[in-house]
Amino acid sequence: QVQLVESGGGLVQAGGSLRLSCATSGNIFSINVMGWYRQAPGKQRELVATITSGGSRNYADIVKGRFTISRDNAKNTVYLQMNSLKPEATAVYYCNARRKRIAITDLEYWGQGTQVTVSP
C-alpha cells in the first residue's frame, strides 16, 4: 500500500555530512508522520527524527542540533540532513511512515534501509 525507498547512505569521515532521501509512493495521503530510525548490529532500532504532516519536527537528544528532517511534498520525498557525523552514528537507517488512528493500533511501513558508516 505504501512503499518507501531510502538512498544517500555511504561512507563518510567523522565531522562530515550526508543527506538521506526517502522516496514514498502508494497511498501516502493517509500518512500522518514520517520518520527516520537507525539500527546498529546487535542493538535495538532507535528513533532519530520525525516530521508530521503539519511540519512539526521531533529529534532524538543525541542528534539534536546536528540532524535536520525535512519534506518535499512535490517530490513525495523526506530527507535527513546529517551534519557533524560521529562514528557512533554508524548504522542502517530506515525510513518509516505511520498512520495514527484514534483508539486503534497505528499502521506503520518501513523501507529496506540504507547503510551509513562513519570512519574516525
Phi and psi in radians as a Rosetta constraint file:
Dihedral C 1 N 2 CA 2 C 2 CIRCULARHARMONIC -2.167 0.35
Dihedral N 2 CA 2 C 2 N 3 CIRCULARHARMONIC 2.232 0.35
Dihedral C 2 N 3 CA 3 C 3 CIRCULARHARMONIC -2.002 0.35
Dihedral N 3 CA 3 C 3 N 4 CIRCULARHARMONIC 2.411 0.35
Dihedral C 3 N 4 CA 4 C 4 CIRCULARHARMONIC -2.241 0.35
Dihedral N 4 CA 4 C 4 N 5 CIRCULARHARMONIC 2.287 0.35
Dihedral C 4 N 5 CA 5 C 5 CIRCULARHARMONIC -2.267 0.35
Dihedral N 5 CA 5 C 5 N 6 CIRCULARHARMONIC 2.029 0.35
Dihedral C 5 N 6 CA 6 C 6 CIRCULARHARMONIC -1.573 0.35
Dihedral N 6 CA 6 C 6 N 7 CIRCULARHARMONIC 2.677 0.35
Dihedral C 6 N 7 CA 7 C 7 CIRCULARHARMONIC -2.745 0.35
Dihedral N 7 CA 7 C 7 N 8 CIRCULARHARMONIC 2.916 0.35
Dihedral C 7 N 8 CA 8 C 8 CIRCULARHARMONIC 1.815 0.35
Dihedral N 8 CA 8 C 8 N 9 CIRCULARHARMONIC -0.104 0.35
Dihedral C 8 N 9 CA 9 C 9 CIRCULARHARMONIC -1.256 0.35
Dihedral N 9 CA 9 C 9 N 10 CIRCULARHARMONIC 2.934 0.35
Dihedral C 9 N 10 CA 10 C 10 CIRCULARHARMONIC 2.897 0.35
Dihedral N 10 CA 10 C 10 N 11 CIRCULARHARMONIC -2.866 0.35
Dihedral C 10 N 11 CA 11 C 11 CIRCULARHARMONIC -1.792 0.35
Dihedral N 11 CA 11 C 11 N 12 CIRCULARHARMONIC 2.277 0.35
Dihedral C 11 N 12 CA 12 C 12 CIRCULARHARMONIC -2.502 0.35
Dihedral N 12 CA 12 C 12 N 13 CIRCULARHARMONIC 2.599 0.35
Dihedral C 12 N 13 CA 13 C 13 CIRCULARHARMONIC -1.401 0.35
Dihedral N 13 CA 13 C 13 N 14 CIRCULARHARMONIC 2.693 0.35
Dihedral C 13 N 14 CA 14 C 14 CIRCULARHARMONIC -0.950 0.35
Dihedral N 14 CA 14 C 14 N 15 CIRCULARHARMONIC 2.374 0.35
Dihedral C 14 N 15 CA 15 C 15 CIRCULARHARMONIC 1.618 0.35
Dihedral N 15 CA 15 C 15 N 16 CIRCULARHARMONIC -0.200 0.35
Dihedral C 15 N 16 CA 16 C 16 CIRCULARHARMONIC -1.462 0.35
Dihedral N 16 CA 16 C 16 N 17 CIRCULARHARMONIC -3.028 0.35
Dihedral C 16 N 17 CA 17 C 17 CIRCULARHARMONIC -2.328 0.35
Dihedral N 17 CA 17 C 17 N 18 CIRCULARHARMONIC 2.660 0.35
Dihedral C 17 N 18 CA 18 C 18 CIRCULARHARMONIC -2.496 0.35
Dihedral N 18 CA 18 C 18 N 19 CIRCULARHARMONIC 2.642 0.35
Dihedral C 18 N 19 CA 19 C 19 CIRCULARHARMONIC -2.148 0.35
Dihedral N 19 CA 19 C 19 N 20 CIRCULARHARMONIC 2.059 0.35
Dihedral C 19 N 20 CA 20 C 20 CIRCULARHARMONIC -1.599 0.35
Dihedral N 20 CA 20 C 20 N 21 CIRCULARHARMONIC 2.558 0.35
Dihedral C 20 N 21 CA 21 C 21 CIRCULARHARMONIC -2.154 0.35
Dihedral N 21 CA 21 C 21 N 22 CIRCULARHARMONIC 2.525 0.35
Dihedral C 21 N 22 CA 22 C 22 CIRCULARHARMONIC -2.253 0.35
Dihedral N 22 CA 22 C 22 N 23 CIRCULARHARMONIC 1.863 0.35
Dihedral C 22 N 23 CA 23 C 23 CIRCULARHARMONIC -1.533 0.35
Dihedral N 23 CA 23 C 23 N 24 CIRCULARHARMONIC 2.247 0.35
Dihedral C 23 N 24 CA 24 C 24 CIRCULARHARMONIC -1.932 0.35
Dihedral N 24 CA 24 C 24 N 25 CIRCULARHARMONIC 2.630 0.35
Dihedral C 24 N 25 CA 25 C 25 CIRCULARHARMONIC -2.682 0.35
Dihedral N 25 CA 25 C 25 N 26 CIRCULARHARMONIC 2.972 0.35
Dihedral C 25 N 26 CA 26 C 26 CIRCULARHARMONIC 1.600 0.35
Dihedral N 26 CA 26 C 26 N 27 CIRCULARHARMONIC -2.644 0.35
Dihedral C 26 N 27 CA 27 C 27 CIRCULARHARMONIC -1.477 0.35
Dihedral N 27 CA 27 C 27 N 28 CIRCULARHARMONIC 1.374 0.35
Dihedral C 27 N 28 CA 28 C 28 CIRCULARHARMONIC -1.575 0.35
Dihedral N 28 CA 28 C 28 N 29 CIRCULARHARMONIC -0.114 0.35
Dihedral C 28 N 29 CA 29 C 29 CIRCULARHARMONIC -1.200 0.35
Dihedral N 29 CA 29 C 29 N 30 CIRCULARHARMONIC -0.386 0.35
Dihedral C 29 N 30 CA 30 C 30 CIRCULARHARMONIC -1.539 0.35
Dihedral N 30 CA 30 C 30 N 31 CIRCULARHARMONIC -0.066 0.35
Dihedral C 30 N 31 CA 31 C 31 CIRCULARHARMONIC -1.360 0.35
Dihedral N 31 CA 31 C 31 N 32 CIRCULARHARMONIC 2.258 0.35
Dihedral C 31 N 32 CA 32 C 32 CIRCULARHARMONIC -1.701 0.35
Dihedral N 32 CA 32 C 32 N 33 CIRCULARHARMONIC -0.612 0.35
Dihedral C 32 N 33 CA 33 C 33 CIRCULARHARMONIC -2.355 0.35
Dihedral N 33 CA 33 C 33 N 34 CIRCULARHARMONIC 2.337 0.35
Dihedral C 33 N 34 CA 34 C 34 CIRCULARHARMONIC -1.964 0.35
Dihedral N 34 CA 34 C 34 N 35 CIRCULARHARMONIC 2.567 0.35
Dihedral C 34 N 35 CA 35 C 35 CIRCULARHARMONIC -2.691 0.35
Dihedral N 35 CA 35 C 35 N 36 CIRCULARHARMONIC 2.938 0.35
Dihedral C 35 N 36 CA 36 C 36 CIRCULARHARMONIC -2.104 0.35
Dihedral N 36 CA 36 C 36 N 37 CIRCULARHARMONIC 2.330 0.35
Dihedral C 36 N 37 CA 37 C 37 CIRCULARHARMONIC -2.181 0.35
Dihedral N 37 CA 37 C 37 N 38 CIRCULARHARMONIC 2.850 0.35
Dihedral C 37 N 38 CA 38 C 38 CIRCULARHARMONIC -2.472 0.35
Dihedral N 38 CA 38 C 38 N 39 CIRCULARHARMONIC 2.704 0.35
Dihedral C 38 N 39 CA 39 C 39 CIRCULARHARMONIC -2.569 0.35
Dihedral N 39 CA 39 C 39 N 40 CIRCULARHARMONIC 2.147 0.35
Dihedral C 39 N 40 CA 40 C 40 CIRCULARHARMONIC -1.654 0.35
Dihedral N 40 CA 40 C 40 N 41 CIRCULARHARMONIC 2.709 0.35
Dihedral C 40 N 41 CA 41 C 41 CIRCULARHARMONIC -0.968 0.35
Dihedral N 41 CA 41 C 41 N 42 CIRCULARHARMONIC 2.287 0.35
Dihedral C 41 N 42 CA 42 C 42 CIRCULARHARMONIC 1.383 0.35
Dihedral N 42 CA 42 C 42 N 43 CIRCULARHARMONIC 0.051 0.35
Dihedral C 42 N 43 CA 43 C 43 CIRCULARHARMONIC -2.098 0.35
Dihedral N 43 CA 43 C 43 N 44 CIRCULARHARMONIC 2.825 0.35
Dihedral C 43 N 44 CA 44 C 44 CIRCULARHARMONIC -1.353 0.35
Dihedral N 44 CA 44 C 44 N 45 CIRCULARHARMONIC 2.661 0.35
Dihedral C 44 N 45 CA 45 C 45 CIRCULARHARMONIC -1.197 0.35
Dihedral N 45 CA 45 C 45 N 46 CIRCULARHARMONIC 2.374 0.35
Dihedral C 45 N 46 CA 46 C 46 CIRCULARHARMONIC -2.247 0.35
Dihedral N 46 CA 46 C 46 N 47 CIRCULARHARMONIC 2.644 0.35
Dihedral C 46 N 47 CA 47 C 47 CIRCULARHARMONIC -1.251 0.35
Dihedral N 47 CA 47 C 47 N 48 CIRCULARHARMONIC 2.403 0.35
Dihedral C 47 N 48 CA 48 C 48 CIRCULARHARMONIC -1.893 0.35
Dihedral N 48 CA 48 C 48 N 49 CIRCULARHARMONIC -0.946 0.35
Dihedral C 48 N 49 CA 49 C 49 CIRCULARHARMONIC -2.835 0.35
Dihedral N 49 CA 49 C 49 N 50 CIRCULARHARMONIC 2.684 0.35
Dihedral C 49 N 50 CA 50 C 50 CIRCULARHARMONIC -2.390 0.35
Dihedral N 50 CA 50 C 50 N 51 CIRCULARHARMONIC 2.765 0.35
Dihedral C 50 N 51 CA 51 C 51 CIRCULARHARMONIC -2.510 0.35
Dihedral N 51 CA 51 C 51 N 52 CIRCULARHARMONIC 2.318 0.35
Dihedral C 51 N 52 CA 52 C 52 CIRCULARHARMONIC -1.554 0.35
Dihedral N 52 CA 52 C 52 N 53 CIRCULARHARMONIC 2.978 0.35
Dihedral C 52 N 53 CA 53 C 53 CIRCULARHARMONIC -1.097 0.35
Dihedral N 53 CA 53 C 53 N 54 CIRCULARHARMONIC -0.426 0.35
Dihedral C 53 N 54 CA 54 C 54 CIRCULARHARMONIC -1.509 0.35
Dihedral N 54 CA 54 C 54 N 55 CIRCULARHARMONIC -0.073 0.35
Dihedral C 54 N 55 CA 55 C 55 CIRCULARHARMONIC 1.703 0.35
Dihedral N 55 CA 55 C 55 N 56 CIRCULARHARMONIC 0.056 0.35
Dihedral C 55 N 56 CA 56 C 56 CIRCULARHARMONIC -1.279 0.35
Dihedral N 56 CA 56 C 56 N 57 CIRCULARHARMONIC 2.411 0.35
Dihedral C 56 N 57 CA 57 C 57 CIRCULARHARMONIC -2.035 0.35
Dihedral N 57 CA 57 C 57 N 58 CIRCULARHARMONIC 2.579 0.35
Dihedral C 57 N 58 CA 58 C 58 CIRCULARHARMONIC -2.431 0.35
Dihedral N 58 CA 58 C 58 N 59 CIRCULARHARMONIC 2.404 0.35
Dihedral C 58 N 59 CA 59 C 59 CIRCULARHARMONIC -2.270 0.35
Dihedral N 59 CA 59 C 59 N 60 CIRCULARHARMONIC 2.575 0.35
Dihedral C 59 N 60 CA 60 C 60 CIRCULARHARMONIC -1.157 0.35
Dihedral N 60 CA 60 C 60 N 61 CIRCULARHARMONIC 2.541 0.35
Dihedral C 60 N 61 CA 61 C 61 CIRCULARHARMONIC -1.008 0.35
Dihedral N 61 CA 61 C 61 N 62 CIRCULARHARMONIC -0.620 0.35
Dihedral C 61 N 62 CA 62 C 62 CIRCULARHARMONIC -1.239 0.35
Dihedral N 62 CA 62 C 62 N 63 CIRCULARHARMONIC -0.270 0.35
Dihedral C 62 N 63 CA 63 C 63 CIRCULARHARMONIC -2.011 0.35
Dihedral N 63 CA 63 C 63 N 64 CIRCULARHARMONIC -0.113 0.35
Dihedral C 63 N 64 CA 64 C 64 CIRCULARHARMONIC -1.045 0.35
Dihedral N 64 CA 64 C 64 N 65 CIRCULARHARMONIC 2.313 0.35
Dihedral C 64 N 65 CA 65 C 65 CIRCULARHARMONIC 1.595 0.35
Dihedral N 65 CA 65 C 65 N 66 CIRCULARHARMONIC -0.234 0.35
Dihedral C 65 N 66 CA 66 C 66 CIRCULARHARMONIC -2.027 0.35
Dihedral N 66 CA 66 C 66 N 67 CIRCULARHARMONIC -0.589 0.35
Dihedral C 66 N 67 CA 67 C 67 CIRCULARHARMONIC -1.860 0.35
Dihedral N 67 CA 67 C 67 N 68 CIRCULARHARMONIC 2.587 0.35
Dihedral C 67 N 68 CA 68 C 68 CIRCULARHARMONIC -2.364 0.35
Dihedral N 68 CA 68 C 68 N 69 CIRCULARHARMONIC 2.202 0.35
Dihedral C 68 N 69 CA 69 C 69 CIRCULARHARMONIC -1.753 0.35
Dihedral N 69 CA 69 C 69 N 70 CIRCULARHARMONIC 2.448 0.35
Dihedral C 69 N 70 CA 70 C 70 CIRCULARHARMONIC -2.604 0.35
Dihedral N 70 CA 70 C 70 N 71 CIRCULARHARMONIC 2.941 0.35
Dihedral C 70 N 71 CA 71 C 71 CIRCULARHARMONIC -2.283 0.35
Dihedral N 71 CA 71 C 71 N 72 CIRCULARHARMONIC 2.624 0.35
Dihedral C 71 N 72 CA 72 C 72 CIRCULARHARMONIC -2.216 0.35
Dihedral N 72 CA 72 C 72 N 73 CIRCULARHARMONIC 1.671 0.35
Dihedral C 72 N 73 CA 73 C 73 CIRCULARHARMONIC -1.123 0.35
Dihedral N 73 CA 73 C 73 N 74 CIRCULARHARMONIC -0.556 0.35
Dihedral C 73 N 74 CA 74 C 74 CIRCULARHARMONIC -1.120 0.35
Dihedral N 74 CA 74 C 74 N 75 CIRCULARHARMONIC -0.539 0.35
Dihedral C 74 N 75 CA 75 C 75 CIRCULARHARMONIC -1.785 0.35
Dihedral N 75 CA 75 C 75 N 76 CIRCULARHARMONIC -0.010 0.35
Dihedral C 75 N 76 CA 76 C 76 CIRCULARHARMONIC 0.929 0.35
Dihedral N 76 CA 76 C 76 N 77 CIRCULARHARMONIC 0.786 0.35
Dihedral C 76 N 77 CA 77 C 77 CIRCULARHARMONIC -2.285 0.35
Dihedral N 77 CA 77 C 77 N 78 CIRCULARHARMONIC 2.437 0.35
Dihedral C 77 N 78 CA 78 C 78 CIRCULARHARMONIC -1.974 0.35
Dihedral N 78 CA 78 C 78 N 79 CIRCULARHARMONIC 2.431 0.35
Dihedral C 78 N 79 CA 79 C 79 CIRCULARHARMONIC -2.080 0.35
Dihedral N 79 CA 79 C 79 N 80 CIRCULARHARMONIC 2.705 0.35
Dihedral C 79 N 80 CA 80 C 80 CIRCULARHARMONIC -2.295 0.35
Dihedral N 80 CA 80 C 80 N 81 CIRCULARHARMONIC 1.858 0.35
Dihedral C 80 N 81 CA 81 C 81 CIRCULARHARMONIC -1.526 0.35
Dihedral N 81 CA 81 C 81 N 82 CIRCULARHARMONIC 2.121 0.35
Dihedral C 81 N 82 CA 82 C 82 CIRCULARHARMONIC -2.032 0.35
Dihedral N 82 CA 82 C 82 N 83 CIRCULARHARMONIC 2.025 0.35
Dihedral C 82 N 83 CA 83 C 83 CIRCULARHARMONIC -2.024 0.35
Dihedral N 83 CA 83 C 83 N 84 CIRCULARHARMONIC 2.818 0.35
Dihedral C 83 N 84 CA 84 C 84 CIRCULARHARMONIC 0.871 0.35
Dihedral N 84 CA 84 C 84 N 85 CIRCULARHARMONIC 0.869 0.35
Dihedral C 84 N 85 CA 85 C 85 CIRCULARHARMONIC -1.166 0.35
Dihedral N 85 CA 85 C 85 N 86 CIRCULARHARMONIC 2.497 0.35
Dihedral C 85 N 86 CA 86 C 86 CIRCULARHARMONIC -2.044 0.35
Dihedral N 86 CA 86 C 86 N 87 CIRCULARHARMONIC 2.728 0.35
Dihedral C 86 N 87 CA 87 C 87 CIRCULARHARMONIC -0.975 0.35
Dihedral N 87 CA 87 C 87 N 88 CIRCULARHARMONIC -0.513 0.35
Dihedral C 87 N 88 CA 88 C 88 CIRCULARHARMONIC -1.134 0.35
Dihedral N 88 CA 88 C 88 N 89 CIRCULARHARMONIC -0.263 0.35
Dihedral C 88 N 89 CA 89 C 89 CIRCULARHARMONIC -1.420 0.35
Dihedral N 89 CA 89 C 89 N 90 CIRCULARHARMONIC -0.067 0.35
Dihedral C 89 N 90 CA 90 C 90 CIRCULARHARMONIC -1.090 0.35
Dihedral N 90 CA 90 C 90 N 91 CIRCULARHARMONIC 2.141 0.35
Dihedral C 90 N 91 CA 91 C 91 CIRCULARHARMONIC -3.112 0.35
Dihedral N 91 CA 91 C 91 N 92 CIRCULARHARMONIC 3.004 0.35
Dihedral C 91 N 92 CA 92 C 92 CIRCULARHARMONIC -1.558 0.35
Dihedral N 92 CA 92 C 92 N 93 CIRCULARHARMONIC 2.221 0.35
Dihedral C 92 N 93 CA 93 C 93 CIRCULARHARMONIC -1.786 0.35
Dihedral N 93 CA 93 C 93 N 94 CIRCULARHARMONIC 2.267 0.35
Dihedral C 93 N 94 CA 94 C 94 CIRCULARHARMONIC -2.023 0.35
Dihedral N 94 CA 94 C 94 N 95 CIRCULARHARMONIC 2.414 0.35
Dihedral C 94 N 95 CA 95 C 95 CIRCULARHARMONIC -1.519 0.35
Dihedral N 95 CA 95 C 95 N 96 CIRCULARHARMONIC 2.466 0.35
Dihedral C 95 N 96 CA 96 C 96 CIRCULARHARMONIC -2.323 0.35
Dihedral N 96 CA 96 C 96 N 97 CIRCULARHARMONIC 2.412 0.35
Dihedral C 96 N 97 CA 97 C 97 CIRCULARHARMONIC -2.168 0.35
Dihedral N 97 CA 97 C 97 N 98 CIRCULARHARMONIC 2.353 0.35
Dihedral C 97 N 98 CA 98 C 98 CIRCULARHARMONIC -2.299 0.35
Dihedral N 98 CA 98 C 98 N 99 CIRCULARHARMONIC 2.339 0.35
Dihedral C 98 N 99 CA 99 C 99 CIRCULARHARMONIC -1.862 0.35
Dihedral N 99 CA 99 C 99 N 100 CIRCULARHARMONIC 1.899 0.35
Dihedral C 99 N 100 CA 100 C 100 CIRCULARHARMONIC -1.437 0.35
Dihedral N 100 CA 100 C 100 N 101 CIRCULARHARMONIC 2.334 0.35
Dihedral C 100 N 101 CA 101 C 101 CIRCULARHARMONIC -2.269 0.35
Dihedral N 101 CA 101 C 101 N 102 CIRCULARHARMONIC 2.508 0.35
Dihedral C 101 N 102 CA 102 C 102 CIRCULARHARMONIC -1.321 0.35
Dihedral N 102 CA 102 C 102 N 103 CIRCULARHARMONIC 2.237 0.35
Dihedral C 102 N 103 CA 103 C 103 CIRCULARHARMONIC 1.034 0.35
Dihedral N 103 CA 103 C 103 N 104 CIRCULARHARMONIC 0.519 0.35
Dihedral C 103 N 104 CA 104 C 104 CIRCULARHARMONIC -2.725 0.35
Dihedral N 104 CA 104 C 104 N 105 CIRCULARHARMONIC 2.710 0.35
Dihedral C 104 N 105 CA 105 C 105 CIRCULARHARMONIC -1.059 0.35
Dihedral N 105 CA 105 C 105 N 106 CIRCULARHARMONIC 2.373 0.35
Dihedral C 105 N 106 CA 106 C 106 CIRCULARHARMONIC -1.172 0.35
Dihedral N 106 CA 106 C 106 N 107 CIRCULARHARMONIC 2.656 0.35
Dihedral C 106 N 107 CA 107 C 107 CIRCULARHARMONIC -1.693 0.35
Dihedral N 107 CA 107 C 107 N 108 CIRCULARHARMONIC 2.366 0.35
Dihedral C 107 N 108 CA 108 C 108 CIRCULARHARMONIC -2.267 0.35
Dihedral N 108 CA 108 C 108 N 109 CIRCULARHARMONIC 2.597 0.35
Dihedral C 108 N 109 CA 109 C 109 CIRCULARHARMONIC -2.328 0.35
Dihedral N 109 CA 109 C 109 N 110 CIRCULARHARMONIC 2.554 0.35
Dihedral C 109 N 110 CA 110 C 110 CIRCULARHARMONIC -2.271 0.35
Dihedral N 110 CA 110 C 110 N 111 CIRCULARHARMONIC 2.542 0.35
Dihedral C 110 N 111 CA 111 C 111 CIRCULARHARMONIC -1.480 0.35
Dihedral N 111 CA 111 C 111 N 112 CIRCULARHARMONIC -3.114 0.35
Dihedral C 111 N 112 CA 112 C 112 CIRCULARHARMONIC -1.453 0.35
Dihedral N 112 CA 112 C 112 N 113 CIRCULARHARMONIC -0.290 0.35
Dihedral C 112 N 113 CA 113 C 113 CIRCULARHARMONIC 1.697 0.35
Dihedral N 113 CA 113 C 113 N 114 CIRCULARHARMONIC 2.707 0.35
Dihedral C 113 N 114 CA 114 C 114 CIRCULARHARMONIC -2.380 0.35
Dihedral N 114 CA 114 C 114 N 115 CIRCULARHARMONIC 2.360 0.35
Dihedral C 114 N 115 CA 115 C 115 CIRCULARHARMONIC -1.398 0.35
Dihedral N 115 CA 115 C 115 N 116 CIRCULARHARMONIC 2.293 0.35
Dihedral C 115 N 116 CA 116 C 116 CIRCULARHARMONIC -2.098 0.35
Dihedral N 116 CA 116 C 116 N 117 CIRCULARHARMONIC 2.158 0.35
Dihedral C 116 N 117 CA 117 C 117 CIRCULARHARMONIC -2.168 0.35
Dihedral N 117 CA 117 C 117 N 118 CIRCULARHARMONIC 2.174 0.35
Dihedral C 117 N 118 CA 118 C 118 CIRCULARHARMONIC -1.967 0.35
Dihedral N 118 CA 118 C 118 N 119 CIRCULARHARMONIC 2.045 0.35
Dihedral C 118 N 119 CA 119 C 119 CIRCULARHARMONIC -1.571 0.35
Dihedral N 119 CA 119 C 119 N 120 CIRCULARHARMONIC 2.649 0.35
